[in-house]
Amino acid sequence: MRFEEPFRIRRNLDEIRGMLGIPPAATPRALSDDLGSIYFSTNRYKEAIEEFRRALEGAEGMTAEAEAEVREKLAWCSFWTGEIDEASALAAEAKRSDGVRPGALVLEGRIALE
């Protein structure tokens, strides 16, 4: 499987959900969040940013904690691509959420050190 093929990855994620018997409505995370996480874990930050933004656009089904997690990952992606102001703003948003995001605190410290 190549990461350059997002539609194939989406189809594969749907097939996995089908095999596990997980209905799409029961999944609390957006498919874009799952695909963004794959890109994030492989250091493909620009593609991850696109997917995380797409996930946040359709965030009405997300819990506050899941949305904060996506914002935190988006902040890290922005940091690694050199968009420090954007990363700082997103980390502050993730930190203000209901759940404490340790990664957002670490990112703020990293930005301060840089």
PyMOL commands that set and color helices and strands:
alter all, ss='L'
color gray80, all
select helices_A, chain A and resi 6-20+24-26+31-41+45-57+59-61+64-80+84-95+102-113
alter helices_A, ss='H'
color red, helices_A
deselect
rebuild
show_as cartoon
